[in-house]
Amino acid sequence: MVLTGGEPLLQVDTPLIEALHERCFKVAVETNGTIAAPLGIDWLCVSPKGRAEIKQRSGQELKLVVPQPELDPRDFESWEFERFFLQAMDGPHQRHNLAIAIAYCQAHPQWSLSVQVHKSIGIR
């Protein structure tokens, strides 16, 4: 069960996670990191935005959308994540943003490129 959209940790709590586990679901959450995650989440992706104060600094995946002038990938490299991803910001400068993300990943092997396949193949 993937819980995302808005800020899911405003609603996700330990009883919900336990209820999903009892029904044999694995629980994945994508959050902006401004709320500490409850225990029991099987896959936690944190995707910080702008200047927000980040309270969740560990998990399975950190995903930064680039470019964000307020966020420098180097500031996150010591955080406790299994995987680090950069994703190009969508919009009119998407090709340029993709080039930025690729170049950074090539120069910093800790980071991998994340792509939104549905956008690449024209599904909106």
All heavy atoms as an XYZ file, in Angstrom:
982
protein
N       0.855     -1.149      0.000
C       0.000      0.000      0.000
C       0.910      1.223      0.000
O       1.716      1.398      0.910
C      -0.871     -0.033      1.254
C      -1.744      1.173      1.432
S      -3.171      1.246      0.364
C      -4.036     -0.233      0.791
N       0.810      2.052     -1.029
C       1.604      3.271     -1.111
C       0.741      4.435     -0.649
O      -0.330      4.683     -1.221
C       2.122      3.518     -2.547
C       2.910      4.815     -2.611
C       2.966      2.342     -3.020
N       1.192      5.122      0.353
C       0.474      6.260      0.918
C       1.235      7.528      0.549
O       2.379      7.712      0.952
C       0.354      6.111      2.437
C      -0.245      4.780      2.898
C      -0.139      4.637      4.408
C      -1.675      4.644      2.435
N       0.603      8.383     -0.240
C       1.252      9.581     -0.741
C       0.204     10.646     -0.995
O      -0.969     10.451     -0.723
C       2.073      9.266     -2.018
O       2.836     10.411     -2.388
C       1.176      8.843     -3.168
N       0.628     11.762     -1.532
C      -0.303     12.821     -1.894
C      -0.528     13.779     -0.750
O      -0.748     13.354      0.380
N      -0.399     15.049     -1.006
C      -0.448     15.990      0.101
C       0.668     15.608      1.063
O       1.781     15.317      0.651
N       0.377     15.570      2.316
C       1.336     15.072      3.314
C       0.688     13.908      4.049
O      -0.114     14.108      4.956
C       1.763     16.168      4.286
C       2.685     15.693      5.392
C       3.805     14.789      4.891
O       4.583     15.220      4.003
O       3.912     13.645      5.370
N       1.006     12.674      3.649
C       0.329     11.517      4.229
C       0.542     11.353      5.725
O      -0.321     10.804      6.410
C       0.905     10.335      3.453
C       2.190     10.822      2.890
C       2.000     12.293      2.662
N       1.658     11.828      6.254
C       1.909     11.622      7.685
C       1.010     12.480      8.572
O       1.028     12.337      9.791
C       3.383     11.830      8.010
C       4.311     10.781      7.403
C       5.750     11.017      7.827
C       3.873      9.368      7.747
N       0.181     13.332      7.965
C      -0.844     14.013      8.753
C      -1.917     13.021      9.200
O      -2.606     13.255     10.184
C      -1.486     15.147      7.944
C      -0.604     16.357      7.692
C      -1.253     17.287      6.681
C      -0.305     17.092      8.997
N      -2.074     11.904      8.454
C      -3.080     10.899      8.783
C      -2.499      9.553      9.198
O      -3.115      8.817      9.959
C      -4.006     10.646      7.579
C      -4.909     11.802      7.217
C      -4.229     12.822      6.322
O      -3.355     12.499      5.556
N      -4.639     14.076      6.441
N      -1.337      9.198      8.674
C      -0.772      7.866      8.923
C      -0.255      7.783     10.352
O       0.557      8.606     10.773
C       0.360      7.565      7.917
C       1.033      6.239      8.241
C      -0.180      7.562      6.492
N      -0.728      6.773     11.067
C      -0.267      6.569     12.433
C      -0.039      5.072     12.662
O      -0.317      4.241     11.790
C      -1.245      7.156     13.451
C      -2.645      6.575     13.341
O      -2.845      5.560     12.624
O      -3.557      7.133     13.975
N       0.462      4.742     13.829
C       0.783      3.350     14.133
C      -0.427      2.422     14.020
O      -0.306      1.340     13.432
C       1.444      3.253     15.525
O       2.641      4.052     15.508
C       1.814      1.820     15.864
N      -1.615      2.782     14.530
C      -2.761      1.875     14.364
C      -3.097      1.591     12.891
O      -3.432      0.452     12.543
C      -3.910      2.604     15.073
C      -3.227      3.449     16.102
C      -1.942      3.894     15.444
N      -2.993      2.587     12.012
C      -3.249      2.351     10.592
C      -2.208      1.403     10.013
O      -2.543      0.450      9.292
C      -3.252      3.665      9.810
C      -3.353      3.520      8.290
C      -4.664      2.843      7.887
C      -3.203      4.870      7.606
N      -0.940      1.632     10.335
C       0.131      0.772      9.829
C      -0.081     -0.657     10.306
O       0.022     -1.610      9.521
C       1.514      1.314     10.267
C       1.778      2.672      9.608
C       2.620      0.317      9.929
C       2.927      3.432     10.219
N      -0.407     -0.820     11.578
C      -0.647     -2.163     12.125
C      -1.845     -2.830     11.447
O      -1.809     -4.024     11.143
C      -0.844     -2.087     13.636
C       0.443     -1.752     14.377
C       0.240     -1.502     15.865
O      -0.938     -1.448     16.329
O       1.257     -1.349     16.569
N      -2.911     -2.079     11.191
C      -4.095     -2.635     10.525
C      -3.759     -3.093      9.109
O      -4.218     -4.149      8.661
C      -5.222     -1.599     10.504
N      -2.947     -2.325      8.404
C      -2.534     -2.722      7.048
C      -1.651     -3.968      7.098
O      -1.808     -4.883      6.284
C      -1.840     -1.562      6.343
C      -2.767     -0.395      5.971
C      -1.947      0.811      5.534
C      -3.761     -0.801      4.895
N      -0.728     -4.010      8.054
C       0.125     -5.194      8.196
C      -0.708     -6.435      8.522
O      -0.429     -7.521      8.003
C       1.181     -4.972      9.280
C       2.320     -4.109      8.838
N       3.112     -3.438      9.734
C       2.808     -3.809      7.611
C       4.037     -2.759      9.079
N       3.869     -2.970      7.787
N      -1.726     -6.277      9.376
C      -2.597     -7.412      9.716
C      -3.315     -7.969      8.495
O      -3.678     -9.136      8.458
C      -3.621     -6.989     10.778
C      -3.007     -6.805     12.146
C      -3.978     -6.188     13.147
O      -5.180     -6.009     12.830
O      -3.521     -5.861     14.260
N      -3.494     -7.123      7.494
C      -4.157     -7.539      6.249
C      -3.137     -7.881      5.160
O      -3.442     -7.910      3.992
C      -5.115     -6.452      5.795
C      -6.354     -6.376      6.682
C      -7.078     -5.056      6.565
N      -8.222     -4.978      7.455
C      -8.171     -4.694      8.743
N      -7.015     -4.454      9.340
N      -9.265     -4.635      9.483
N      -1.890     -8.123      5.599
C      -0.786     -8.583      4.740
C      -0.314     -7.544      3.723
O       0.243     -7.893      2.676
C      -1.158     -9.888      4.032
S      -1.470    -11.227      5.198
N      -0.522     -6.269      4.010
C       0.011     -5.210      3.163
C       1.386     -4.793      3.672
O       1.624     -4.744      4.879
C      -0.887     -3.961      3.185
C      -2.143     -4.079      2.390
C      -3.339     -4.394      3.017
C      -2.138     -3.867      1.024
C      -4.515     -4.498      2.302
C      -3.314     -3.971      0.289
C      -4.502     -4.290      0.931
N       2.282     -4.493      2.762
C       3.493     -3.748      3.081
C       3.101     -2.276      2.978
O       2.273     -1.904      2.140
C       4.621     -4.042      2.088
C       5.073     -5.476      2.088
C       5.976     -5.735      3.242
C       6.557     -7.139      3.111
N       7.316     -7.500      4.274
N       3.692     -1.420      3.800
C       3.318     -0.009      3.834
C       4.495      0.838      3.341
O       5.582      0.788      3.902
C       2.913      0.419      5.262
C       2.567      1.903      5.302
C       1.748     -0.431      5.759
N       4.231      1.600      2.285
C       5.210      2.545      1.744
C       4.621      3.945      1.843
O       3.431      4.141      1.598
C       5.536      2.211      0.296
N       5.455      4.904      2.214
C       5.010      6.283      2.374
C       6.001      7.196      1.677
O       7.215      7.021      1.809
C       4.900      6.666      3.869
C       4.580      8.147      4.038
C       3.858      5.812      4.572
N       5.474      8.187      0.933
C       6.315      9.267      0.425
C       5.878     10.540      1.123
O       4.727     10.939      1.059
C       6.196      9.440     -1.088
C       7.120     10.541     -1.569
C       7.317     10.594     -3.067
O       7.092      9.579     -3.743
O       7.711     11.673     -3.556
N       6.823     11.148      1.821
C       6.566     12.315      2.656
C       7.554     13.424      2.322
O       8.626     13.170      1.784
C       6.694     11.932      4.150
O       6.574     13.118      4.946
C       8.023     11.268      4.455
N       7.196     14.654      2.699
C       8.151     15.749      2.531
C       9.121     15.826      3.705
O      10.050     16.613      3.688
C       7.428     17.081      2.311
C       6.575     17.503      3.483
O       6.766     17.079      4.622
N       5.598     18.366      3.216
N       8.895     15.022      4.735
C       9.829     14.943      5.853
C       9.597     15.939      6.969
O      10.359     15.977      7.922
N       8.533     16.732      6.886
C       8.306     17.747      7.920
C       7.678     17.178      9.183
O       7.586     17.873     10.198
C       7.406     18.883      7.383
O       6.162     18.328      6.947
C       8.100     19.614      6.235
N       7.243     15.911      9.127
C       6.667     15.227     10.282
C       7.454     13.932     10.485
O       7.717     13.204      9.520
C       5.174     14.893     10.030
C       4.378     16.184      9.819
C       4.601     14.065     11.177
C       2.957     15.952      9.344
N       7.835     13.643     11.716
C       8.544     12.391     11.996
C       7.615     11.215     11.714
O       6.436     11.234     12.077
C       9.020     12.361     13.449
N       8.150     10.206     11.057
C       7.358      9.037     10.677
C       7.163      8.098     11.862
O       8.092      7.876     12.637
C       8.044      8.291      9.537
N       5.952      7.517     11.979
C       5.751      6.510     13.019
C       6.520      5.236     12.676
O       6.872      4.995     11.517
C       4.244      6.265     13.001
C       3.802      6.678     11.644
C       4.748      7.753     11.203
N       6.754      4.402     13.677
C       7.443      3.132     13.465
C       6.562      2.190     12.657
O       5.333      2.295     12.686
C       7.806      2.498     14.795
C       8.796      3.271     15.659
C       8.985      2.568     16.996
C      10.116      3.445     14.943
N       7.204      1.271     11.946
C       6.478      0.221     11.263
C       6.337      0.398      9.769
O       5.892     -0.517      9.073
N       6.693      1.553      9.227
C       6.609      1.766      7.787
C       7.679      0.902      7.122
O       8.841      0.907      7.532
C       6.791      3.258      7.444
C       5.621      4.061      8.012
C       6.914      3.464      5.936
C       5.788      5.566      7.922
N       7.296      0.157      6.097
C       8.225     -0.759      5.433
C       9.157     -0.054      4.448
O      10.298     -0.484      4.265
C       7.434     -1.853      4.697
C       6.577     -2.648      5.660
O       7.140     -3.310      6.546
O       5.333     -2.571      5.543
N       8.661      0.982      3.784
C       9.483      1.734      2.823
C       9.144      3.199      2.986
O       7.995      3.607      2.781
C       9.208      1.298      1.391
C      10.142      1.935      0.418
C       9.968      3.134     -0.239
C      11.421      1.458      0.010
N      11.054      3.412     -1.019
C      11.957      2.395     -0.887
C      12.155      0.321      0.327
C      13.202      2.215     -1.484
C      13.393      0.163     -0.273
C      13.902      1.097     -1.164
N      10.134      4.001      3.362
C       9.910      5.424      3.587
C      10.753      6.230      2.614
O      11.982      6.120      2.610
C      10.255      5.798      5.029
C      10.000      7.251      5.414
C       8.512      7.588      5.297
C      10.492      7.517      6.822
N      10.070      7.011      1.793
C      10.730      7.931      0.867
C      10.485      9.341      1.372
O       9.347      9.752      1.597
C      10.154      7.782     -0.543
S      10.785      9.018     -1.703
N      11.567     10.090      1.558
C      11.477     11.482      1.984
C      11.910     12.349      0.814
O      12.980     12.145      0.227
C      12.362     11.755      3.225
C      12.358     13.236      3.579
C      11.884     10.917      4.400
N      11.048     13.302      0.464
C      11.313     14.210     -0.648
C      11.146     15.646     -0.156
O      10.054     16.220     -0.237
C      10.360     13.908     -1.812
O      10.683     14.704     -2.932
N      12.220     16.240      0.381
C      12.138     17.590      0.951
C      11.784     18.637     -0.099
O      12.135     18.510     -1.276
C      13.550     17.841      1.485
C      14.158     16.493      1.625
C      13.548     15.669      0.538
N      11.100     19.664      0.360
C      10.704     20.774     -0.505
C      11.150     22.090      0.121
O      10.898     22.350      1.297
C       9.183     20.819     -0.674
C       8.535     19.517     -1.111
C       8.842     19.186     -2.550
C       8.088     17.976     -3.043
N       8.679     16.692     -2.709
N      11.811     22.912     -0.685
C      12.140     24.279     -0.282
C      12.829     24.399      1.054
O      13.696     23.608      1.395
N      12.413     25.388      1.803
C      13.056     25.698      3.086
C      12.374     25.051      4.288
O      12.619     25.438      5.422
C      13.071     27.206      3.284
C      13.831     27.942      2.215
C      13.677     29.444      2.415
N      14.089     30.145      1.228
C      15.202     30.837      1.127
N      16.003     30.920      2.142
N      15.502     31.441      0.003
N      11.515     24.097      4.058
C      10.787     23.460      5.158
C      11.754     22.784      6.128
O      12.776     22.231      5.722
C       9.803     22.435      4.603
N      11.410     22.818      7.418
C      12.224     22.143      8.425
C      11.987     20.635      8.326
O      10.860     20.168      8.433
C      11.853     22.623      9.826
C      12.664     21.944     10.899
C      12.226     22.309     12.306
O      11.392     23.215     12.473
O      12.726     21.663     13.245
N      13.050     19.886      8.112
C      12.953     18.442      7.932
C      13.160     17.757      9.281
O      14.187     17.940      9.925
C      13.999     17.928      6.907
C      13.934     18.737      5.616
C      13.812     16.444      6.661
C      12.600     18.743      4.940
N      12.182     16.943      9.665
C      12.261     16.199     10.925
C      12.597     14.730     10.701
O      13.084     14.066     11.601
C      10.951     16.334     11.691
C      10.701     17.763     12.123
C       9.467     17.905     12.945
C       9.312     19.368     13.351
N       8.086     19.596     14.082
N      12.312     14.223      9.501
C      12.589     12.825      9.188
C      13.853     12.752      8.344
O      13.839     13.104      7.167
C      11.400     12.194      8.440
C      11.564     10.723      8.186
C      11.606      9.919      9.474
O      10.825     10.122     10.387
N      12.537      8.979      9.549
N      14.955     12.308      8.953
C      16.255     12.300      8.283
C      16.807     10.901      8.073
O      18.007     10.703      7.960
C      17.243     13.148      9.084
C      16.842     14.607      9.094
C      17.747     15.432      9.981
N      17.331     16.818      9.941
C      18.112     17.810      9.561
N      19.341     17.588      9.197
N      17.648     19.047      9.563
N      15.908      9.930      8.034
C      16.318      8.553      7.782
C      15.178      7.832      7.067
O      14.025      8.259      7.128
C      16.668      7.840      9.083
O      15.520      7.771      9.916
N      15.540      6.755      6.411
C      14.544      5.959      5.702
C      15.221      5.148      4.614
O      16.445      5.009      4.586
N      14.415      4.641      3.719
C      14.968      3.845      2.637
C      15.409      4.713      1.463
O      16.357      4.372      0.767
C      13.928      2.812      2.148
C      13.776      1.626      3.076
C      13.184      2.002      4.423
O      12.225      2.757      4.525
N      13.762      1.457      5.486
N      14.730      5.825      1.239
C      14.979      6.600      0.025
C      14.849      8.094      0.297
O      13.884      8.535      0.898
C      13.931      6.168     -1.014
C      13.985      6.844     -2.323
C      12.907      6.295     -3.262
O      12.433      5.152     -3.078
O      12.534      7.024     -4.179
N      15.839      8.846     -0.163
C      15.763     10.304     -0.170
C      15.679     10.718     -1.630
O      16.506     10.293     -2.449
C      16.997     10.932      0.481
C      17.001     12.455      0.455
C      16.034     13.014      1.495
C      18.395     13.003      0.690
N      14.674     11.511     -1.962
C      14.504     11.958     -3.350
C      14.423     13.476     -3.374
O      13.517     14.066     -2.796
C      13.238     11.352     -3.957
C      13.006     11.785     -5.396
C      11.823     11.084     -6.021
C      10.539     11.466     -5.336
N       9.355     10.834     -5.920
N      15.382     14.096     -4.044
C      15.376     15.547     -4.203
C      14.984     15.898     -5.622
O      15.546     15.366     -6.582
C      16.769     16.130     -3.940
C      17.294     16.106     -2.526
C      18.666     16.770     -2.475
C      16.347     16.788     -1.570
N      14.043     16.806     -5.739
C      13.698     17.368     -7.038
C      14.661     18.525     -7.265
O      14.854     19.371     -6.383
C      12.226     17.834     -7.060
C      11.900     18.531     -8.372
C      11.300     16.645     -6.832
N      15.284     18.553     -8.454
C      16.258     19.603     -8.770
C      15.878     20.311    -10.061
O      15.290     19.708    -10.946
C      17.685     19.025     -8.881
C      18.186     18.544     -7.550
C      17.790     17.933     -9.925
N      16.218     21.593    -10.155
C      16.888     22.396     -9.132
C      15.896     23.006     -8.147
O      14.776     23.325     -8.495
C      17.564     23.487     -9.953
C      16.668     23.684    -11.132
C      16.092     22.323    -11.431
N      16.349     23.127     -6.924
C      15.670     23.903     -5.894
C      16.752     24.756     -5.246
O      17.609     24.217     -4.541
C      15.015     23.010     -4.839
C      13.816     22.230     -5.332
C      13.133     21.522     -4.183
O      12.559     22.147     -3.300
N      13.194     20.188     -4.214
N      16.753     26.053     -5.506
C      17.837     26.908     -4.991
C      18.059     26.780     -3.489
O      19.169     26.942     -3.003
C      17.383     28.322     -5.357
C      16.427     28.137     -6.485
C      15.768     26.805     -6.267
N      16.986     26.427     -2.743
C      17.101     26.338     -1.283
C      17.738     25.030     -0.834
O      18.071     24.885      0.336
C      15.716     26.427     -0.632
C      14.891     27.616     -1.040
C      14.053     27.357     -2.294
O      14.046     26.231     -2.834
O      13.408     28.308     -2.753
N      17.857     24.060     -1.750
C      18.348     22.731     -1.374
C      19.591     22.363     -2.162
O      19.578     22.396     -3.389
C      17.270     21.673     -1.620
C      15.954     21.838     -0.857
C      14.986     20.729     -1.226
C      16.194     21.860      0.640
N      20.626     21.987     -1.452
C      21.870     21.530     -2.063
C      22.031     20.052     -1.713
O      22.046     19.704     -0.526
C      23.040     22.339     -1.504
C      24.365     22.004     -2.148
O      24.535     20.877     -2.675
O      25.250     22.871     -2.127
N      22.135     19.173     -2.710
C      22.267     17.742     -2.417
C      23.374     17.415     -1.420
O      23.241     16.483     -0.629
C      22.546     17.122     -3.783
C      21.937     18.068     -4.753
C      22.113     19.441     -4.149
N      24.445     18.186     -1.416
C      25.553     17.917     -0.487
C      25.109     17.986      0.966
O      25.667     17.311      1.827
C      26.706     18.895     -0.733
C      27.388     18.690     -2.075
C      28.408     19.746     -2.315
N      27.687     21.018     -2.493
C      28.221     22.125     -2.958
N      29.505     22.153     -3.269
N      27.514     23.213     -3.112
N      24.075     18.791      1.242
C      23.600     18.946      2.618
C      22.893     17.691      3.137
O      22.628     17.589      4.337
C      22.647     20.140      2.723
C      23.350     21.453      2.460
O      24.591     21.532      2.611
O      22.653     22.421      2.080
N      22.587     16.744      2.249
C      21.829     15.556      2.634
C      22.666     14.280      2.646
O      22.193     13.235      3.061
C      20.649     15.355      1.667
C      19.682     16.505      1.663
C      19.861     17.583      0.808
C      18.610     16.511      2.528
C      18.975     18.645      0.807
C      17.705     17.576      2.546
C      17.898     18.639      1.672
N      23.884     14.355      2.188
C      24.684     13.152      1.963
C      25.018     12.375      3.231
O      25.288     11.182      3.161
C      25.944     13.504      1.177
C      25.589     13.904     -0.246
C      26.767     14.390     -1.072
O      27.873     14.576     -0.515
O      26.566     14.598     -2.280
N      24.973     13.003      4.381
C      25.274     12.290      5.635
C      24.011     11.761      6.320
O      24.098     11.118      7.364
C      26.040     13.209      6.591
O      25.208     14.293      6.987
N      22.856     12.027      5.748
C      21.608     11.543      6.338
C      21.534     10.031      6.197
O      22.199      9.432      5.350
C      20.424     12.220      5.684
C      20.302     13.693      6.052
C      21.285     14.499      6.563
C      19.159     14.504      5.893
N      20.806     15.765      6.745
C      19.499     15.805      6.344
C      17.887     14.284      5.432
C      18.600     16.860      6.344
C      16.988     15.335      5.422
C      17.349     16.610      5.879
N      20.725      9.394      6.999
C      20.671      7.933      7.088
C      19.611      7.340      6.152
O      18.541      6.909      6.587
C      20.414      7.519      8.528
C      21.555      7.918      9.449
C      21.297      7.512     10.888
O      20.660      6.473     11.114
O      21.733      8.269     11.772
N      19.957      7.317      4.852
C      19.092      6.721      3.842
C      19.865      5.636      3.101
O      21.086      5.730      2.947
C      18.593      7.781      2.847
C      17.550      8.677      3.441
C      17.908      9.851      4.079
C      16.212      8.326      3.399
C      16.954     10.668      4.657
C      15.249      9.140      3.978
C      15.618     10.310      4.607
N      19.134      4.630      2.651
C      19.754      3.550      1.882
C      20.054      3.985      0.454
O      21.032      3.530     -0.142
C      18.825      2.329      1.865
C      18.599      1.730      3.236
C      17.521      0.659      3.234
O      17.187      0.118      2.152
O      17.000      0.355      4.329
N      19.204      4.855     -0.092
C      19.341      5.285     -1.487
C      19.115      6.789     -1.586
O      18.268      7.338     -0.880
C      18.320      4.559     -2.360
C      18.550      3.070     -2.428
C      17.332      2.364     -3.046
N      17.556      0.929     -3.143
C      17.367      0.057     -2.166
N      16.976      0.479     -0.984
N      17.589     -1.229     -2.343
N      19.837      7.403     -2.517
C      19.741      8.844     -2.750
C      19.430      9.074     -4.225
O      20.170      8.600     -5.092
C      21.061      9.532     -2.387
C      21.364      9.514     -0.914
C      21.884      8.375     -0.310
C      21.123     10.625     -0.134
C      22.165      8.340      1.046
C      21.395     10.602      1.235
C      21.915      9.460      1.825
N      18.340      9.802     -4.494
C      17.910     10.040     -5.871
C      17.739     11.526     -6.148
O      17.279     12.277     -5.285
C      16.558      9.362     -6.143
C      16.623      7.873     -6.171
C      16.231      7.133     -5.073
C      17.067      7.205     -7.302
C      16.279      5.751     -5.090
C      17.118      5.824     -7.331
C      16.726      5.095     -6.232
N      18.076     11.912     -7.393
C      17.750     13.243     -7.900
C      16.736     13.074     -9.013
O      16.865     12.181     -9.862
C      18.989     13.952     -8.449
C      20.064     14.346     -7.451
C      21.178     15.099     -8.164
C      19.499     15.172     -6.315
N      15.748     13.948     -9.023
C      14.709     13.916    -10.048
C      14.579     15.314    -10.637
O      14.473     16.291     -9.891
C      13.384     13.476     -9.432
C      12.260     13.378    -10.420
C      11.044     12.791     -9.751
O      11.070     11.669     -9.265
N       9.973     13.551     -9.705
N      14.591     15.411    -11.954
C      14.480     16.704    -12.623
C      13.099     17.308    -12.398
O      12.084     16.632    -12.557
C      14.742     16.541    -14.114
N      13.080     18.590    -12.059
C      11.817     19.298    -11.897
C      11.115     19.378    -13.243
O      11.736     19.695    -14.261
C      12.054     20.693    -11.333
C      10.770     21.457    -11.043
S      11.085     23.055    -10.275
C      11.631     22.544     -8.642
N       9.835     19.078    -13.236
C       9.034     19.148    -14.447
C       8.755     20.609    -14.788
O       8.980     21.499    -13.987
C       7.723     18.385    -14.220
C       7.047     17.997    -15.523
O       7.657     18.145    -16.600
O       5.893     17.538    -15.464
N       8.261     20.838    -15.990
C       7.903     22.193    -16.390
C       8.612     22.585    -17.668
O       9.217     21.745    -18.356
N       8.580     23.867    -17.987
C       9.136     24.326    -19.269
C      10.649     24.139    -19.394
O      11.175     24.113    -20.502
C       8.754     25.806    -19.333
C       8.444     26.194    -17.924
C       7.966     24.947    -17.229
N      11.345     23.978    -18.282
C      12.809     23.812    -18.302
C      13.214     22.377    -17.965
O      14.342     22.129    -17.540
C      13.463     24.794    -17.335
C      13.073     26.215    -17.583
N      13.493     26.912    -18.689
C      12.269     27.038    -16.880
C      12.976     28.132    -18.659
N      12.223     28.232    -17.572
N      12.309     21.435    -18.175
C      12.551     20.058    -17.767
C      13.805     19.475    -18.391
O      14.578     18.799    -17.721
C      11.325     19.192    -18.086
C      11.304     17.853    -17.370
C      12.077     16.759    -18.075
O      12.350     16.814    -19.269
N      12.448     15.750    -17.321
N      14.053     19.708    -19.678
C      15.265     19.157    -20.328
C      16.530     19.695    -19.679
O      17.474     18.963    -19.439
C      15.257     19.454    -21.825
C      14.317     18.590    -22.620
C      14.609     18.763    -24.119
N      13.672     18.039    -24.918
C      13.809     16.762    -25.268
N      14.852     16.092    -24.882
N      12.901     16.175    -26.017
N      16.550     20.987    -19.401
C      17.706     21.590    -18.729
C      17.858     21.013    -17.319
O      18.973     20.677    -16.891
C      17.542     23.108    -18.674
C      18.616     23.803    -17.905
N      19.909     23.925    -18.366
C      18.591     24.378    -16.677
C      20.638     24.565    -17.463
N      19.867     24.851    -16.434
N      16.741     20.876    -16.602
C      16.784     20.324    -15.250
C      17.271     18.878    -15.267
O      18.009     18.459    -14.373
C      15.405     20.414    -14.606
C      14.949     21.848    -14.440
O      15.736     22.779    -14.471
N      13.655     22.025    -14.273
N      16.872     18.121    -16.287
C      17.339     16.745    -16.424
C      18.853     16.712    -16.630
O      19.550     15.887    -16.036
C      16.619     16.052    -17.581
C      16.991     14.599    -17.832
C      16.716     13.735    -16.606
C      16.228     14.080    -19.051
N      19.359     17.615    -17.437
C      20.811     17.682    -17.659
C      21.545     17.985    -16.355
O      22.608     17.407    -16.074
C      21.140     18.736    -18.724
N      20.981     18.868    -15.547
C      21.576     19.190    -14.241
C      21.613     17.947    -13.359
O      22.636     17.630    -12.739
C      20.786     20.318    -13.540
C      20.990     21.647    -14.279
C      21.177     20.439    -12.070
C      20.055     22.748    -13.795
N      20.497     17.229    -13.306
C      20.406     16.033    -12.458
C      21.381     14.954    -12.924
O      22.076     14.337    -12.111
C      18.977     15.500    -12.450
N      21.444     14.725    -14.222
C      22.354     13.711    -14.765
C      23.800     14.065    -14.450
O      24.572     13.217    -13.982
C      22.134     13.532    -16.279
C      20.778     12.872    -16.540
C      23.268     12.717    -16.900
C      20.356     12.870    -18.002
N      24.180     15.301    -14.707
C      25.561     15.722    -14.457
C      25.926     15.555    -12.979
O      27.029     15.095    -12.656
C      25.756     17.169    -14.904
N      25.011     15.915    -12.090
C      25.300     15.788    -10.668
C      25.479     14.322    -10.287
O      26.416     13.961     -9.564
C      24.205     16.438     -9.810
C      24.662     16.627     -8.385
C      25.297     17.807     -7.997
C      24.527     15.619     -7.449
C      25.756     17.973     -6.705
C      24.982     15.773     -6.146
C      25.596     16.961     -5.781
O      26.073     17.108     -4.503
N      24.595     13.465    -10.782
C      24.695     12.032    -10.470
C      26.000     11.442    -11.001
O      26.621     10.611    -10.334
C      23.500     11.280    -11.047
S      21.942     11.626    -10.209
N      26.405     11.862    -12.181
C      27.655     11.351    -12.747
C      28.862     11.787    -11.923
O      29.811     11.026    -11.764
C      27.804     11.813    -14.197
C      26.847     11.108    -15.128
C      26.904     11.640    -16.544
O      27.120     12.831    -16.780
N      26.678     10.746    -17.506
N      28.807     12.978    -11.370
C      29.928     13.496    -10.584
C      29.892     13.027     -9.122
O      30.901     13.105     -8.430
C      29.940     15.026    -10.637
N      28.731     12.554     -8.661
C      28.550     12.150     -7.264
C      27.866     10.787     -7.230
O      26.633     10.710     -7.176
C      27.724     13.191     -6.504
C      28.332     14.552     -6.524
N      28.090     15.466     -7.527
C      29.194     15.147     -5.680
C      28.774     16.567     -7.290
N      29.453     16.404     -6.168
N      28.630      9.705     -7.245
C      28.054      8.362     -7.384
C      27.125      7.921     -6.263
O      26.409      6.932     -6.423
C      29.277      7.452     -7.445
C      30.471      8.307     -7.480
C      30.076      9.717     -7.235
N      27.088      8.638     -5.165
C      26.129      8.311     -4.104
C      24.693      8.528     -4.612
O      23.759      7.899     -4.127
C      26.385      9.192     -2.884
C      25.408      8.970     -1.756
C      25.697      9.855     -0.548
O      26.577     10.709     -0.568
N      24.959      9.649      0.523
N      24.537      9.402     -5.595
C      23.227      9.787     -6.111
C      22.907      9.030     -7.391
O      23.779      8.811     -8.223
C      23.186     11.290     -6.383
C      23.288     12.095     -5.126
C      24.437     12.526     -4.528
C      22.215     12.536     -4.308
N      24.134     13.218     -3.385
C      22.769     13.247     -3.230
C      20.823     12.406     -4.387
C      21.986     13.817     -2.232
C      20.044     12.981     -3.400
C      20.629     13.681     -2.337
N      21.635      8.668     -7.549
C      21.134      8.042     -8.773
C      20.030      8.908     -9.346
O      19.396      9.687     -8.631
C      20.565      6.648     -8.476
O      21.570      5.798     -7.977
N      19.779      8.729    -10.628
C      18.737      9.486    -11.297
C      17.382      8.819    -11.077
O      17.249      7.602    -11.203
C      19.039      9.566    -12.795
C      18.095     10.416    -13.631
C      18.210     11.890    -13.235
C      18.411     10.231    -15.111
N      16.385      9.601    -10.756
C      15.006      9.135    -10.644
C      14.212      9.776    -11.776
O      14.328     10.982    -12.012
C      14.422      9.564     -9.293
O      13.046      9.272     -9.233
N      13.455      8.967    -12.492
C      12.634      9.505    -13.586
C      11.175      9.117    -13.373
O      10.875      8.068    -12.802
C      13.111      9.009    -14.969
C      14.502      9.530    -15.284
C      13.080      7.502    -15.042
N      10.301      9.964    -13.838
C       8.870      9.684    -13.807
C       8.498      9.139    -15.181
O       8.245      9.891    -16.118
C       8.086     10.938    -13.462
C       8.339     11.405    -12.038
C       7.542     12.640    -11.710
O       7.671     13.657    -12.369
N       6.722     12.541    -10.666
N       8.494      7.828    -15.298
C       8.311      7.162    -16.582
C       7.012      7.596    -17.250
O       6.978      7.811    -18.463
C       8.374      5.630    -16.417
C       8.033      4.926    -17.709
C       9.756      5.220    -15.926
N       5.946      7.758    -16.478
C       4.672      8.134    -17.084
C       4.763      9.463    -17.832
O       4.137      9.639    -18.870
C       3.553      8.181    -16.039
C       3.686      9.270    -15.023
N       4.596      9.206    -13.993
C       3.041     10.436    -14.901
C       4.486     10.317    -13.257
N       3.558     11.075    -13.784
N       5.600     10.372    -17.344
C       5.773     11.649    -18.044
C       6.650     11.466    -19.285
O       6.410     12.105    -20.303
C       6.358     12.690    -17.094
C       5.373     13.093    -16.009
C       5.938     14.159    -15.109
C       4.908     14.524    -14.042
N       5.418     15.537    -13.119
N       7.633     10.605    -19.179
C       8.529     10.361    -20.325
C       7.788      9.763    -21.514
O       8.144     10.006    -22.653
C       9.680      9.427    -19.926
O      10.451     10.004    -18.912
N       6.763      8.963    -21.235
C       6.045      8.312    -22.337
C       4.712      9.001    -22.645
O       3.917      8.497    -23.429
C       5.829      6.803    -22.064
C       5.003      6.569    -20.812
C       7.167      6.102    -21.978
C       4.659      5.106    -20.558
N       4.486     10.164    -22.035
C       3.353     10.986    -22.405
C       2.043     10.688    -21.696
O       0.986     11.086    -22.181
N       2.087     10.012    -20.563
C       0.869      9.757    -19.800
C       0.794     10.813    -18.696
O       1.696     10.916    -17.875
C       0.865      8.345    -19.193
C       0.904      7.297    -20.291
C      -0.366      8.160    -18.304
C       1.062      5.882    -19.792
N      -0.259     11.590    -18.691
C      -0.410     12.639    -17.674
C      -1.542     12.332    -16.745
O      -2.532     11.795    -17.054
C      -0.637     14.012    -18.314
C       0.531     14.474    -19.147
C       1.627     14.993    -18.292
N       2.802     15.274    -19.127
C       3.868     15.822    -18.667
N       3.975     16.140    -17.424
N       4.903     16.030    -19.435
